[in-house]
């Protein structure tokens, strides 16, 4: 594969998904800004109660999307359209079942969920309103990620980007409208968040209903020869379980921010930084969300290309694309770190303009916290590459080491050796170790092949 062709494919698939996912992350930040300025600290805390559950839902959605997308691209590359559509329908049914479970659980146990997620008695009523309203739109949020992934695998990456971007932009506008002129309070904030994915799904559904690609809703179970209800049900069950198994590493990869946040918060309290440390890490977390979104967006966008190369047996094309992507990830990581060095204080001031002590504390720790993130792109790229090419045996352990094992170990050990300030370097050190492990594993696998 020539360099120009590789670059064109990268820009066609990786860049649009990066932009779309970046808009999706930016609206989360805008939500926080609007809630904080229009409704105050307690409402911001109430909305924050739903964040871990929302991150979990996104991770589940990406597990289904990635697990099915990898196999769908493989079959489309081999011109096995019927099997690709059967997997597409299975993924849709599986996501529908998950949506039904989410709606049932959150409606029946909203108070217990809010308490378990840390709501105090003072913010519990607002937290329940926010959680129940946002989760009422959870099916659309889940399907927005699935349909976007299916559009990319069906050679429509621009449509996937448009759906995510327009949905996020509408969410931001509705945030202003509902919390500002309409004075709808915390319910308005939640309603805006719930309606954004509805618009995304509306944009994407036309592609599949109108048969603009090879994947469509035409025909209930294209590609299956089972005629009995029992055989069809068992086939769907096996396919659904296989999709979840294939997407497990993607689930871990997407849920990394939630896991790291949990571990860091515990370490901050343990090391005695108190409320200022927790508040500072919240601001650093906003910057972290943008940083990782760039990597994750590009990795998700590359999945159809890697899977298609596998289906076509184009090993050389896979390697060319991986080399080009590694260079692009490294360059973007370096640029982002330079921006962190010179502009992190201005970023922090957006969220706490009247708290210079907090801004100074957070900005002073950003260079250390993000020092190893130039390596993070390689680890994420390798995990996504193995996921996209069906090598779950390499993707899953690499994801677990990156998301849980390395951060937990370093947060425990580094303060004992270098003092409490070292906890701010633990995430970067974990990313560097993860990248080193992935490089070793990649070279080992390549040598064996």
C-alpha positions as CSV (number, residue, x, y, z in Angstrom):
1,X,0.0,0.0,0.0
2,X,1.5,3.3,-1.1
3,X,2.1,6.1,1.4
4,X,-0.3,8.4,-0.3
5,X,-3.1,5.8,-0.3
6,X,-2.4,4.9,3.3
7,X,-2.6,8.6,4.3
8,X,-5.8,9.0,2.4
9,X,-7.4,6.1,4.1
10,X,-6.3,7.3,7.5
11,X,-7.8,10.8,6.8
12,X,-11.0,9.3,5.5
13,X,-11.7,7.0,8.4
14,X,-9.6,7.9,11.5
15,X,-9.9,11.7,11.3
16,X,-13.7,11.9,11.0
17,X,-14.2,9.6,13.9
18,X,-11.7,11.5,16.0
19,X,-13.6,14.8,15.2
20,X,-17.0,13.2,16.0
21,X,-15.9,11.7,19.3
22,X,-14.1,14.9,20.2
23,X,-17.4,16.8,19.8
24,X,-19.1,14.1,21.9
25,X,-16.5,14.8,24.6
26,X,-16.7,18.5,24.3
27,X,-20.4,18.5,25.0
28,X,-19.7,16.7,28.2
29,X,-17.5,19.6,29.2
30,X,-20.1,22.1,28.1
31,X,-22.7,20.4,30.2
32,X,-20.5,20.9,33.2
33,X,-19.9,24.6,32.4
34,X,-23.6,25.3,31.9
35,X,-24.8,23.4,34.9
36,X,-22.1,25.0,37.1
37,X,-22.8,28.5,36.0
38,X,-26.7,28.3,35.6
39,X,-27.5,26.0,38.5
40,X,-24.6,26.0,40.9
41,X,-22.4,23.5,42.8
42,X,-25.1,21.2,44.2
43,X,-26.6,20.6,40.7
44,X,-23.2,20.0,39.3
45,X,-22.6,17.4,42.0
46,X,-26.0,15.8,41.3
47,X,-25.2,15.5,37.6
48,X,-21.8,14.1,38.4
49,X,-23.5,11.2,40.2
50,X,-24.6,9.8,36.8
51,X,-21.1,10.0,35.1
52,X,-19.8,6.6,36.1
53,X,-23.0,4.9,34.9
54,X,-22.9,6.9,31.6
55,X,-19.2,5.9,31.1
56,X,-20.2,2.2,31.7
57,X,-23.0,2.5,29.1
58,X,-20.6,3.9,26.5
59,X,-18.1,1.2,27.2
60,X,-20.9,-1.5,26.8
61,X,-22.0,0.2,23.5
62,X,-18.5,0.2,22.2
63,X,-18.0,-3.4,23.1
64,X,-21.0,-4.5,21.0
65,X,-20.1,-2.1,18.2
66,X,-16.4,-3.2,18.1
67,X,-17.1,-6.9,18.6
68,X,-19.7,-6.9,15.7
69,X,-17.9,-4.4,13.5
70,X,-14.7,-6.3,13.3
71,X,-16.5,-9.4,12.0
72,X,-18.9,-7.4,9.8
73,X,-16.0,-5.7,8.0
74,X,-14.2,-9.1,7.6
75,X,-17.3,-10.6,5.9
76,X,-18.0,-7.6,3.7
77,X,-14.4,-7.7,2.5
78,X,-15.0,-11.3,1.5
79,X,-18.3,-10.3,-0.2
80,X,-20.3,-12.3,2.3
81,X,-23.1,-9.8,2.6
82,X,-25.7,-12.1,4.0
83,X,-23.5,-13.1,6.9
84,X,-22.5,-9.5,7.5
85,X,-26.2,-8.5,7.7
86,X,-27.0,-11.4,10.0
87,X,-24.3,-10.1,12.4
88,X,-25.7,-6.6,12.0
89,X,-29.2,-7.7,13.0
90,X,-27.8,-9.7,15.9
91,X,-25.9,-6.6,17.2
92,X,-29.1,-4.5,16.9
93,X,-31.1,-7.1,18.9
94,X,-28.4,-7.4,21.5
95,X,-28.3,-3.6,22.0
96,X,-32.1,-3.6,22.2
97,X,-32.0,-6.2,25.0
98,X,-29.3,-4.2,26.9
99,X,-31.4,-1.0,26.5
100,X,-34.4,-2.8,28.0
101,X,-32.4,-4.0,31.0
102,X,-30.9,-0.5,31.6
103,X,-34.4,1.1,31.5
104,X,-35.8,-1.5,33.9
105,X,-33.0,-1.3,36.4
106,X,-32.7,2.6,36.5
107,X,-36.5,3.1,36.7
108,X,-36.9,0.6,39.6
109,X,-33.8,1.3,41.5
110,X,-32.9,4.9,40.8
111,X,-32.6,5.9,44.5
112,X,-30.4,3.0,45.4
113,X,-28.2,3.6,42.4
114,X,-27.8,7.3,43.3
115,X,-26.9,6.4,46.9
116,X,-24.5,3.7,45.7
117,X,-22.8,6.2,43.3
118,X,-22.2,8.7,46.2
119,X,-25.3,11.0,46.4
120,X,-25.7,12.7,49.7
121,X,-29.2,13.4,51.2
122,X,-28.9,17.1,50.1
123,X,-28.5,16.3,46.4
124,X,-30.4,13.0,46.2
125,X,-33.7,14.4,44.8
126,X,-31.8,16.3,42.0
127,X,-29.6,13.3,41.4
128,X,-32.6,11.0,40.9
129,X,-34.3,13.4,38.5
130,X,-31.1,13.7,36.5
131,X,-30.3,10.0,36.5
132,X,-33.8,8.9,35.5
133,X,-34.1,11.5,32.7
134,X,-30.7,10.7,31.2
135,X,-31.3,7.0,31.4
136,X,-34.7,7.3,29.7
137,X,-32.6,8.3,26.7
138,X,-30.0,5.6,27.2
139,X,-31.3,3.4,24.4
140,X,-30.7,6.2,21.9
141,X,-27.2,6.8,23.4
142,X,-26.4,3.1,23.0
143,X,-27.7,2.9,19.5
144,X,-26.0,6.1,18.5
145,X,-22.6,4.5,19.1
146,X,-23.6,1.2,17.5
147,X,-25.1,2.8,14.3
148,X,-22.1,5.1,14.0
149,X,-19.8,2.1,14.1
150,X,-22.0,0.2,11.6
151,X,-21.9,3.2,9.2
152,X,-18.1,3.3,9.4
153,X,-17.9,-0.4,8.6
154,X,-20.3,0.1,5.7
155,X,-18.0,2.6,4.1
156,X,-19.8,5.7,5.4
157,X,-17.4,7.3,7.9
158,X,-18.4,10.8,7.0
159,X,-22.0,10.1,7.9
160,X,-20.9,8.7,11.3
161,X,-19.0,11.8,12.0
162,X,-21.9,14.0,11.0
163,X,-24.3,12.1,13.2
164,X,-22.1,12.5,16.3
165,X,-21.2,16.1,15.6
166,X,-24.8,17.4,14.9
167,X,-26.1,15.5,18.0
168,X,-23.4,17.0,20.2
169,X,-24.1,20.5,18.8
170,X,-27.8,20.2,19.4
171,X,-27.1,19.0,22.9
172,X,-25.1,22.1,23.6
173,X,-27.8,24.4,22.2
174,X,-30.5,22.6,24.2
175,X,-28.3,23.0,27.4
176,X,-28.4,26.7,26.9
177,X,-32.1,26.8,26.0
178,X,-33.4,24.6,28.7
179,X,-31.2,25.9,31.6
180,X,-31.2,29.5,30.4
181,X,-34.3,31.1,28.8
182,X,-36.6,28.2,29.8
183,X,-35.4,27.8,33.4
184,X,-36.0,24.1,33.5
185,X,-33.3,23.4,36.0
186,X,-31.6,20.0,36.5
187,X,-34.4,18.3,34.5
188,X,-33.6,20.6,31.6
189,X,-29.9,19.7,31.8
190,X,-30.8,16.0,31.8
191,X,-33.3,16.3,29.0
192,X,-30.8,18.1,26.7
193,X,-28.3,15.2,27.3
194,X,-31.0,12.6,26.6
195,X,-32.2,14.3,23.3
196,X,-28.7,14.7,21.7
197,X,-28.4,11.0,20.8
198,X,-32.0,10.9,19.5
199,X,-30.9,13.4,16.8
200,X,-27.7,11.3,16.1
201,X,-29.8,8.2,15.6
202,X,-32.3,10.0,13.3
203,X,-29.4,11.0,11.1
204,X,-27.9,7.5,10.9
205,X,-31.0,5.4,10.6
206,X,-31.7,6.6,7.1
207,X,-28.5,4.9,5.8
208,X,-29.8,1.5,6.9
209,X,-33.5,1.9,6.1
210,X,-32.9,3.3,2.6
211,X,-30.3,0.7,1.7
212,X,-27.5,3.1,0.9
213,X,-24.9,0.5,1.7
214,X,-24.5,-3.2,2.1
215,X,-26.0,-3.3,5.7
216,X,-29.7,-2.7,5.9
217,X,-32.8,-3.5,7.9
218,X,-34.4,-5.1,4.8
219,X,-35.2,-8.7,5.5
220,X,-35.4,-9.8,9.1
221,X,-32.5,-12.3,9.1
222,X,-30.6,-12.1,5.9
223,X,-28.0,-14.8,5.5
224,X,-29.4,-17.4,7.9
225,X,-30.8,-20.7,6.7
226,X,-32.3,-21.8,10.0
227,X,-36.1,-22.1,9.6
228,X,-37.2,-23.2,13.1
229,X,-37.7,-20.7,15.9
230,X,-35.5,-22.7,18.3
231,X,-32.6,-22.9,15.9
232,X,-32.8,-19.2,15.0
233,X,-32.9,-18.3,18.7
234,X,-29.9,-20.4,19.5
235,X,-28.0,-19.0,16.6
236,X,-28.8,-15.4,17.7
237,X,-27.7,-16.3,21.3
238,X,-24.4,-17.8,20.1
239,X,-23.7,-14.8,17.9
240,X,-24.5,-12.4,20.7
241,X,-22.2,-14.0,23.1
242,X,-19.5,-14.2,20.5
243,X,-19.9,-10.4,19.8
244,X,-19.6,-9.6,23.6
245,X,-16.5,-11.8,23.9
246,X,-14.9,-10.2,20.9
247,X,-15.7,-6.7,22.2
248,X,-14.4,-7.3,25.8
249,X,-11.1,-5.6,25.2
250,X,-12.9,-2.6,23.6
251,X,-15.0,-2.4,26.7
252,X,-12.0,-2.2,29.0
253,X,-10.3,0.3,26.6
254,X,-13.3,2.6,26.7
255,X,-13.9,2.3,30.5
256,X,-10.2,3.2,31.3
257,X,-11.1,6.8,32.3
258,X,-13.6,5.6,34.8
259,X,-11.2,3.0,36.4
260,X,-8.3,5.5,36.5
261,X,-10.5,8.2,38.1
262,X,-11.7,5.8,40.8
263,X,-8.1,4.7,41.6
264,X,-6.8,8.3,41.5
265,X,-9.5,9.7,43.8
266,X,-8.7,7.1,46.4
267,X,-5.0,7.8,46.2
268,X,-5.6,11.6,46.4
269,X,-7.6,11.2,49.6
270,X,-5.1,8.7,51.0
271,X,-2.1,11.0,50.4
272,X,-3.9,13.9,52.2
273,X,-4.5,16.3,49.3
274,X,-8.2,16.7,50.5
275,X,-10.8,18.6,48.6
276,X,-8.4,20.8,46.6
277,X,-6.7,17.6,45.3
278,X,-10.1,16.1,44.3
279,X,-11.3,19.3,42.6
280,X,-7.9,19.7,40.8
281,X,-8.2,16.1,39.5
282,X,-11.7,16.8,38.2
283,X,-10.2,19.6,36.1
284,X,-7.3,17.4,35.0
285,X,-9.9,14.8,34.2
286,X,-11.6,17.1,31.7
287,X,-8.3,17.6,29.9
288,X,-7.6,13.9,30.1
289,X,-10.9,13.2,28.4
290,X,-10.0,15.3,25.4
291,X,-6.4,13.9,25.2
292,X,-7.6,10.2,25.3
293,X,-10.6,11.0,23.0
294,X,-8.2,11.9,20.2
295,X,-6.4,8.6,20.5
296,X,-9.6,6.5,21.0
297,X,-11.5,8.3,18.1
298,X,-8.7,7.6,15.7
299,X,-8.4,4.0,16.9
300,X,-12.1,3.4,16.4
301,X,-12.0,4.9,13.0
302,X,-9.2,2.6,11.9
303,X,-11.1,-0.6,12.9
304,X,-13.0,-1.1,9.6
305,X,-9.7,-0.7,7.7
306,X,-7.8,-3.2,9.7
307,X,-10.7,-5.7,9.7
308,X,-11.1,-5.2,5.9
309,X,-7.4,-5.9,5.3
310,X,-7.8,-9.1,7.3
311,X,-10.8,-10.2,5.3
312,X,-8.9,-9.5,2.0
313,X,-5.7,-11.2,3.3
314,X,-3.8,-7.9,2.8
315,X,-1.0,-8.4,5.4
316,X,1.2,-5.8,3.8
317,X,-1.6,-3.2,3.8
318,X,-2.2,-3.9,7.5
319,X,1.4,-3.2,8.4
320,X,1.7,-0.1,6.2
321,X,-1.4,1.3,7.9
322,X,-0.2,0.4,11.3
323,X,3.2,2.1,10.7
324,X,1.5,5.3,9.4
325,X,-1.0,5.3,12.2
326,X,1.8,4.9,14.8
327,X,3.6,7.9,13.4
328,X,0.4,10.0,13.3
329,X,-0.5,9.0,16.9
330,X,3.0,9.9,18.2
331,X,2.9,13.3,16.4
332,X,-0.5,14.2,17.8
333,X,0.5,13.1,21.3
334,X,3.6,15.3,21.1
335,X,1.6,18.3,20.0
336,X,-1.0,17.8,22.7
337,X,1.7,17.6,25.4
338,X,3.2,20.9,24.2
339,X,-0.3,22.5,24.4
340,X,-0.5,21.1,28.0
341,X,2.8,22.6,28.9
342,X,1.9,26.1,27.7
343,X,-1.8,26.4,28.0
344,X,-3.1,24.1,30.8
345,X,-3.6,27.0,33.2
346,X,-5.9,28.8,30.7
347,X,-7.9,25.6,30.2
348,X,-8.4,25.3,34.0
349,X,-9.6,28.9,34.3
350,X,-12.6,28.1,32.1
351,X,-14.0,25.9,34.9
352,X,-12.8,27.9,38.0
353,X,-12.3,31.5,37.0
354,X,-12.8,32.7,40.6
355,X,-10.6,30.1,42.3
356,X,-6.9,31.0,41.4
357,X,-5.6,28.6,44.1
358,X,-7.3,25.6,42.5
359,X,-6.3,26.6,39.0
360,X,-2.6,27.0,40.1
361,X,-2.6,23.7,41.9
362,X,-4.1,21.8,38.9
363,X,-2.0,23.5,36.2
364,X,1.2,22.9,38.2
365,X,0.6,19.1,38.1
366,X,-0.5,18.8,34.5
367,X,3.1,18.5,33.1
368,X,3.8,15.6,35.4
369,X,0.5,14.0,34.9
370,X,0.6,14.0,31.1
371,X,4.4,13.4,30.8
372,X,4.1,9.9,29.4
373,X,1.0,10.3,27.2
374,X,3.0,10.6,24.0
375,X,3.4,6.8,24.5
376,X,-0.3,6.2,25.2
377,X,-1.2,6.3,21.5
378,X,0.9,3.3,20.7
379,X,-0.6,1.2,23.4
380,X,-4.2,2.2,22.4
381,X,-3.4,1.6,18.7
382,X,-2.0,-1.9,19.3
383,X,-5.0,-2.9,21.4
384,X,-7.4,-1.6,18.8
385,X,-5.4,-3.3,16.0
386,X,-5.5,-6.7,17.7
387,X,-9.2,-6.2,18.5
388,X,-9.9,-5.3,14.8
389,X,-8.1,-8.3,13.5
390,X,-9.7,-10.8,15.8
391,X,-6.6,-11.3,18.1
392,X,-8.5,-11.0,21.4
393,X,-5.9,-13.1,23.1
394,X,-3.5,-10.2,22.8
395,X,-6.0,-7.3,23.0
396,X,-7.7,-8.3,26.3
397,X,-4.6,-8.8,28.5
398,X,-3.0,-5.6,27.1
399,X,-6.2,-3.7,27.9
400,X,-6.4,-5.1,31.5
401,X,-2.7,-4.3,32.2
402,X,-3.2,-0.7,30.8
403,X,-6.5,0.0,32.6
404,X,-6.1,-1.7,35.9
405,X,-2.9,-3.6,36.8
406,X,-0.2,-1.0,35.9
407,X,-2.1,2.1,37.4
408,X,-3.1,0.3,40.6
409,X,0.5,-1.0,41.1
410,X,2.2,2.3,40.4
411,X,-0.3,4.3,42.5
412,X,0.6,2.1,45.4
413,X,4.4,1.9,44.9
414,X,5.5,5.3,43.6
415,X,4.4,7.3,46.7
416,X,6.3,4.9,48.9
417,X,9.5,5.5,46.9
418,X,9.3,9.1,45.8
419,X,6.7,10.7,48.1
420,X,3.1,11.6,47.7
421,X,3.6,13.9,44.8
422,X,4.5,10.9,42.7
423,X,0.9,9.9,42.4
424,X,0.5,12.6,39.7
425,X,3.0,10.7,37.5
426,X,1.4,7.2,38.0
427,X,-1.0,7.4,35.1
428,X,1.8,8.5,32.7
429,X,4.1,5.8,34.0
430,X,1.3,3.2,33.5
431,X,0.8,4.4,29.9
432,X,4.5,4.1,29.2
433,X,4.7,0.6,30.7
434,X,1.7,-0.4,28.7
435,X,3.2,0.9,25.4
436,X,6.4,-1.0,26.2
437,X,4.5,-4.2,26.8
438,X,2.5,-3.8,23.6
439,X,5.7,-3.1,21.6
440,X,7.3,-6.3,23.0
441,X,4.2,-8.3,22.3
442,X,3.8,-7.0,18.8
443,X,7.4,-7.8,17.9
444,X,7.1,-11.2,19.5
445,X,3.9,-12.0,17.4
446,X,5.5,-10.6,14.3
447,X,8.6,-12.7,14.8
448,X,6.5,-15.8,15.2
449,X,4.5,-15.1,12.0
